[in-house]
Amino acid sequence: MTISPVDFASLLCSRLCHDLLSPVGALNNGLELLNDETDPEMRARCIELLNDSARVSANKLKFFRLAFGAAGGFGERVDVREARQAIEGLLGDNKRLQLHWMVEEAELPKAAVKVLLNLAMIAGDTLVRGGTVTIGVEEGTEATEIVLRAEGPRIVLDPELRTILTEGAADTAAVTPRASAAFLVHTLVAEAGGSVVVSEDAGDALMFGAALPHR
């Protein structure tokens, strides 16, 4: 089943607003504290918190612009450095997450970059106690293959996300904003005639794979 463009845009907007609510709210709270604070040391602390919240907000916006929007231009391929910077910014704001980047290609098809970004976000979210996200990509003559490994002391993947990633949504009305990234991944890969696989829960590691055939 497919979902209407309007409904899908609403899901993405809801996800974006949810993820930005915390850092933007922190900015607002910090400004209020700064207006009322007179102690120099506390004002310096408020400014530090404001800088942190502003950086997190900017990193999230840069990531969402490339993962969900039209960033990277209107060509068919995207500079991989943009994808790496976006993922580093998103995961780097969580001090408990580390990124291992194993991508040698200089450019990738735009659809593959969006799949890569959204899978990276999902993989990072599964590491509830921190860990490492390892990303590898191989662009062959017939397909672009993407592999991510999430490794950490505790991994939690919502069954809804697993099902949507690998099978799509049987009832699109039940797709939640939290699952919008998974739905986008499945849709992009399915449109290319490919597939998404997610390994079984192995306790401390989880693998995500996507193959996008070239047309």
TORMINU-292951 format. One record per atom (N, C-alpha, C): y, z, x; residue in one letter. Coordinates in steps of 0.001 Angstrom, whole numbers, padded with zeros to 6 digits, always signed. Example, Ala and Ser with C-alpha at 12.3 -4.5 7.8 and 13.67 -1.06 7.14 Angstrom:
% residues 2
-005690+007800+013190a -004500+007800+012300a -003300+007800+013200a -002250+007080+012850s -001060+007140+013670s +000030+007870+012900s 
//
This chain:
% residues 215
-001190+000000+000835m +000000+000000+000000m +001243+000000+000873m +002318-000590+000385t +003574-000627+001107t +004575+000300+000442t +005629+000590+001164i +006682+001441+000641i +007972+000629+000639i +008821+000823-000356s +010031+000028-000464s +010962+000342+000701s +011758-000645+001161p +012700-000391+002260p +013656+000754+001957p +014087+000864+000707v +015015+001943+000348v +014338+003300+000497v +013103+003418-000005d +012387+004684+000096d +012105+005045+001557d +011747+004040+002357f +011458+004321+003761f +012724+004724+004512f +013838+004064+004198a +015115+004451+004810a +015462+005890+004454a +015164+006279+003222s +015421+007660+002797s +014568+008639+003586s +013301+008288+003819l +012418+009153+004598l +012936+009331+006021l +013354+008224+006638l +013860+008297+008005l +015139+009119+008077l +016024+008927+007111c +017271+009696+007085c +016987+011187+006920c +016025+011504+006067s +015670+012899+005871s +015115+013501+007156s +014280+012749+007863r +013720+013237+009126r +014831+013440+010155r +015730+012479+010265l +016809+012569+011232l +017702+013774+010935l +018081+013933+009670c +018942+015055+009286c +018254+016395+009544c +016962+016470+009268h +016208+017706+009503h +016232+018070+010981h +016006+017076+011855d +015934+017349+013283d +017301+017650+013889d +018361+017131+013279l +019712+017370+013795l +020346+018630+013227l +019774+019161+012155l +020385+020313+011487l +020515+021506+012424l +019475+021774+013219s +019504+022946+014088s +020564+022848+015183s +020580+021763+015999p +021607+021714+017056p +023026+021576+016529p +023208+020832+015438v +024543+020697+014867v +024994+022021+014252v +024063+022716+013606g +024384+024036+013068g +024767+025004+014175g +024069+024897+015311a +024392+025757+016451a +025792+025452+016981a +026175+024180+016955l +027535+023808+017364l +028570+024469+016461l +028325+024402+015176n +029250+024985+014214n +029356+026503+014403n +028203+027151+014566n +028210+028600+014765n +028908+028977+016070n +028673+028180+017097g +029306+028456+018381g +030817+028340+018322g +031288+027340+017595l +032737+027181+017451l +033348+028350+016691l +032657+028815+015671e +033161+029962+014919e +033223+031213+015801e +032191+031418+016619l +032187+032564+017523l +033300+032441+018562l +033496+031222+019042l +034516+031003+020068l +035914+031293+019530l +036135+030962+018273n +037447+031208+017668n +037737+032696+017533n +036675+033499+017350d +036861+034936+017119d +036701+035770+018384d +036176+035172+019437e +035861+035938+020645e +037036+035956+021614e +037308+037117+022176t +038407+037255+023145t +037904+037632+024535t +036689+038169+024619d +036143+038565+025908d +035829+037316+026743d +036373+037206+027964p +036166+036003+028787p +034697+035688+029059p +033908+036721+029309e +032489+036494+029598e +031755+035947+028382e +032068+036497+027211m +031428+036028+025988m +031904+034624+025628m +033156+034321+025894r +033663+032969+025623r +032966+031951+026532r +032728+032347+027773a +032010+031453+028689a +030586+031212+028196a +029973+032260+027659r +028615+032116+027115r +028614+031206+025896r +029623+031351+025042c +029741+030488+023861c +029889+029024+024264c +030706+028772+025286i +030915+027394+025747i +029621+026821+026317i +028846+027666+027006e +027552+027223+027537e +026607+026831+026406e +026571+027636+025351l +025724+027337+024204l +026193+026076+023493l +027508+025888+023413l +028048+024681+022796l +027640+023440+023589l +027692+023541+024906n +027297+022406+025748n +025818+022076+025556n +024986+023113+025471d +023553+022896+025269d +023294+022218+023920d +023957+022703+022873s +023756+022133+021539s +024262+020702+021472s +025370+020426+022140a +025911+019062+022155a +024959+018120+022882a +024367+018588+023987r +023421+017750+024731r +022181+017452+023908r +021641+018474+023241v +020452+018286+022407v +020751+017299+021275v +021903+017449+020637s +022279+016539+019549s +022380+015110+020045s +023018+014920+021197a +023179+013574+021748a +021837+012963+022115a +020948+013767+022712n +019629+013259+023095n +018816+012832+021875n +018882+013632+020825k +018153+013283+019606k +018705+012001+018993k +020026+011859+018958l +020631+010657+018390l +020253+009414+019199l +020266+009523+020530k +019881+008390+021377k +018424+008005+021119k +017572+009027+020981f +016161+008745+020732f +015968+008067+019384f +016538+008625+018332f +016367+008066+016993f +016969+006666+016890f +018052+006443+017601r +018675+005113+017564r +017714+004047+018085r +016953+004389+019121l +016009+003427+019683l +014686+003424+018926l +014244+004602+018480a +012945+004702+017804a +012982+004170+016382a +014098+004378+015681f +014192+003986+014278f +015172+002842+014036f +016160+002697+014908g +017241+001748+014652g +017103+000440+015410g +018255-000209+015617a +018279-001537+016236a +018755-001482+017677a +018695-000296+018302a +019090-000181+019702a +018189-001052+020567a +018714-001466+021705g +017962-002347+022579g +018303-003805+022365g +019253-004056+021445g +019661-005430+021196g +018791-006105+020153g +019077-007366+019922f +018353-008108+018891f +017334-009071+019478f +017061-008957+020768g +016040-009780+021386g +014658-009280+021056g +013662-009991+021561e +012275-009633+021274e +011734-008575+022216e +012438-008330+023334r +011931-007385+024330r +013010-006354+024673r +012535-005171+025120v +013429-004054+025411v +013151-003555+026819v +014212-003209+027535d +014098-002625+028868d +013372-001283+028749d +012288-001134+029491v +011482+000082+029400v +012253+001309+029876v +013247+001107+030730r +014045+002242+031197r +014745+002946+030040r +015144+002183+029014e +015767+002801+027846e +014791+003720+027130e +013553+003253+026994a +012536+004068+026324a +012259+005336+027123a +012137+005209+028426r +011853+006382+029250r +012984+007401+029156r +014226+006938+029239q +015363+007846+029162q +015411+008557+027810q +015089+007825+026739a +015108+008418+025403a +014038+009495+025276a +012833+009219+025792i +011739+010196+025704i +012019+011393+026602i +012527+011145+027806e +012866+012252+028702e +013918+013157+028076e +014889+012564+027397g +015920+013357+026748g +015360+014197+025625g +014468+013601+024819l +013899+014325+023683l +012973+015446+024140l +012027+015129+025009l +011051+016132+025450l +011675+017141+026415l +012670+016687+027176g +013285+017557+028172g +014042+018722+027581g +014457+018595+026322d +015170+019701+025681d +014243+020868+025370d +012940+020599+025390n +011948+021667+025240n +011441+022013+026640n +011850+023165+027147k +011542+023537+028535k +010045+023688+028769k +009261+023755+027699r +007824+023952+027855r +007058+022636+027914r +007774+021524+027790l +007116+020215+027797l +007426+019463+029084l +006418+018752+029582q +006584+017895+030747q +006124+016484+030405q +006754+015503+031025l +006408+014098+030799l +005848+013495+032074l +004665+012868+031961h +004103+012073+033044h +004188+010614+032619h +004997+009840+033325w +005270+008458+032962w +004448+007534+033844w +003572+006751+033231m +002689+005857+033980m +002815+004430+033441m +004052+003991+033277v +004339+002655+032756v +004998+001838+033855v +004386+000720+034214e +004904-000114+035297e +005686-001325+034791e +005469-001717+033541e +006159-002876+033002e +007666-002626+032953e +008450-003665+033246a +009913-003545+033194a +010431-003733+031776a +009737-004539+030991e +010120-004791+029608e +008876-004771+028732e +009093-004493+027453l +008006-004527+026488l +008523-005104+025175l +007625-005652+024344p +008049-006114+023022p +008695-004976+022243p +009692-005316+021443k +010448-004289+020720k +009535-003434+019835k +008595-004055+019146a +007693-003302+018281a +006881-002306+019095a +006431-002716+020280a +005647-001821+021131a +006478-000627+021588a +007753-000855+021878v +008633+000230+022299v +008809+001242+021169v +008980+000756+019950k +009131+001677+018817k +007852+002473+018582k +006711+001823+018714v +005439+002532+018583v +005320+003588+019675v +005663+003223+020901l +005597+004138+022030l +006478+005370+021797l +007711+005150+021363l +008649+006248+021145l +008166+007193+020054l +007733+006629+018948n +007306+007468+017829n +006021+008221+018134n +005100+007593+018858l +003897+008309+019271l +004237+009431+020254l +005220+009193+021120a +005638+010233+022060a +006209+011432+021317a +006990+011173+020279m +007550+012265+019488m +006440+013043+018788m +005487+012333+018206i +004374+012987+017526i +003535+013793+018517i +003262+013201+019681a +002468+013905+020699a +003171+015177+021153a +004486+015087+021363g +005234+016270+021776g +005203+017364+020722g +005278+016961+019456d +005262+017937+018365d +003922+018668+018258d +002841+018035+018718t +001527+018693+018616t +001382+019846+019600t +002194+019843+020657l +002068+020851+021711l +002913+022071+021345l +002403+022874+020446v +003191+023970+019882v +003462+025080+020903v +002666+025149+021959r +002902+026137+023010r +003270+025480+024335r +003701+024241+024256g +004079+023522+025461g +002907+022788+026078g +003203+022004+027101g +002163+021233+027759g +002722+019957+028354g +001845+018976+028500t +002196+017726+029164t +001881+016531+028275t +002821+015584+028229v +002598+014312+027557v +002526+013228+028625v +001389+012570+028710t +001201+011479+029671t +001195+010164+028913t +001986+009208+029403i +002149+007938+028710i +001793+006787+029639i +000936+005901+029147g +000581+004702+029886g +000619+003482+028981g +001018+002355+029538v +001091+001099+028786v +000578-000032+029663v -000182-000924+029056e -000635-002125+029757e -000401-003329+028853e +000377-004267+029356e +000646-005477+028596e -000222-006602+029148e -001255-006942+028401g -002151-008009+028820g -001769-009341+028214g -002627-010307+028400t -002337-011644+027867t -002547-011713+026363t -003368-010826+025824e -003675-010873+024399e -003048-009746+023591e -002760-008620+024236a -002235-007478+023481a -001511-006509+024406a -000659-005702+023796t -000035-004577+024489t -000759-003313+024056t -001290-002587+025025e -002052-001382+024731e -001276-000150+025190e -001169+000825+024293i -000405+002042+024541i -001354+003234+024439i -001293+004107+025422v -002136+005306+025420v -001270+006520+025753v -001413+007578+024960l -000734+008843+025229l -001750+009971+025208l -001563+010911+026117r -002419+012093+026175r -001544+013334+026065r -001794+014128+025050a -001116+015410+024898a -002070+016495+025376a -001620+017307+026321e -002487+018325+026899e -001750+019653+026972e -002345+020699+026434g -001706+022002+026444g -002628+023075+025897g -002193+024347+025943p -003056+025461+025523p -003354+025479+024032p -002482+024889+023218r -002748+024837+021774r -002160+023559+021213r -003014+022787+020541i -002602+021501+019988i -002838+021510+018483i -001817+021151+017730v -001925+021116+016274v -001397+019771+015780v -002273+018988+015166l -001891+017721+014546l -002162+017815+013057l -001118+017682+012264d -001253+017746+010813d -002232+016665+010347d -003230+017020+009522p -004183+016018+009021p -003489+014842+008326p -002344+015101+007684e -001597+014013+007036e -001162+012981+008058e -000678+013439+009218l -000227+012514+010245l -001396+011725+010825l -002519+012393+011063r -003691+011705+011589r -004135+010593+010640r -004195+010900+009349t -004648+009912+008365t -003680+008738+008285t -002390+009015+008246i -001408+007940+008125i -001393+007080+009378i -001519+007694+010549l -001551+006924+011789l -002705+005939+011816l -003871+006385+011433t -005071+005560+011587t -005403+004720+010361t -005027+005198+009166e -005425+004506+007943e -004258+004047+007078e -003069+004555+007340g -001948+004266+006457g -001899+005274+005328g -001089+004987+004331a -000924+005910+003210a -001505+005301+001948a -002497+005968+001368a -003079+005486+000121a -002089+005611-001028a -001285+006667-000982d -000264+006891-001998d +001073+007040-001290d +001868+005990-001259t +003129+006030-000525t +004106+007030-001113t +003951+007373-002364a +004847+008360-002978a +004647+009733-002356a +003504+009944-001710a +003201+011240-001126a +003609+011332+000339a +004147+010253+000923v +004577+010277+002316v +005817+011160+002444v +005746+012133+003338t +006851+013064+003522t +007748+012611+004673t +008999+013118+004728p +009865+012772+005861p +009231+013091+007211p +008472+014173+007276r +007816+014544+008529r +006818+013485+008969r +006256+012754+008016a +005259+011734+008334a +005875+010350+008515a +007204+010249+008467s +007853+008931+008539s +007564+008230+009861s +007533+008979+010962a +007242+008363+012258a +005827+007813+012294a +004867+008568+011755a +003481+008104+011707a +003355+006861+010840a +004075+006848+009718f +004033+005693+008821f +004623+004464+009505f +005703+004654+010268l +006318+003537+010984l +005364+002988+012036l +004699+003874+012772v +003735+003436+013785v +002628+002601+013149v +002025+003127+012092h +000928+002401+011449h +001403+001051+010922h +002579+001008+010328t +003090-000239+009750t +003337-001289+010827t +003988-000900+011919l +004278-001849+012993l +002999-002395+013622l +002033-001503+013843v +000775-001934+014459v -000024-002807+013495v -000049-002433+012217a -000787-003218+011226a -000172-004602+011065a +001154-004691+011088e +001817-005990+010959e +001474-006903+012125e +001192-006314+013293a +000812-007110+014463a -000673-007444+014469a -001413-006892+013502g -002847-007136+013452g -003633-006216+014357g -003042-005075+014723g -003706-004151+015624g -004193-002898+014928g -004443-001855+015722s -004985-000616+015174s -004482+000569+015976s -004539+001736+015331v -004166+003005+015967v -005388+003919+015938v -005650+004596+017034v -006760+005544+017086v -006240+006889+017575v -006840+007952+017067v -006526+009311+017491v -007838+010008+017778v -007954+010617+018937s -009209+011267+019311s -009452+012507+018469s -010681+012950+018471e -011012+014197+017809e -010423+015369+018590e -010204+016466+017912d -009628+017648+018542d -010580+018187+019606d -010103+018157+020853a -010929+018648+021960a -010459+020010+022452a -009625+020659+021683g -009163+021991+022060g -007858+021970+022818g -007867+021400+024027d -006665+021418+024849d -006137+020025+025166d -006658+018987+024527a -006185+017628+024791a -006386+016751+023559a -005464+015818+023394l -005529+014890+022270l -005027+013540+022751l -005756+012476+022394m -005404+011127+022829m -004926+010295+021641m -003882+009518+021893f -003381+008556+020914f -003438+007170+021554f -003927+006199+020796g -003974+004831+021322g -003530+003830+020282g -002837+002794+020725a -002397+001731+019827a -002502+000400+020550a -003014-000599+019850a -003125-001947+020400a -002360-002902+019499a -001400-003619+020089l -000610-004587+019335l -000890-005981+019887l -001719-006764+019190p -002025-008122+019641p -000761-008978+019693p -000728-009901+020662h +000388-010833+020755h +000178-011994+019782h +001289-012463+019251r +001199-013586+018317r +001985-014760+018839r 
//
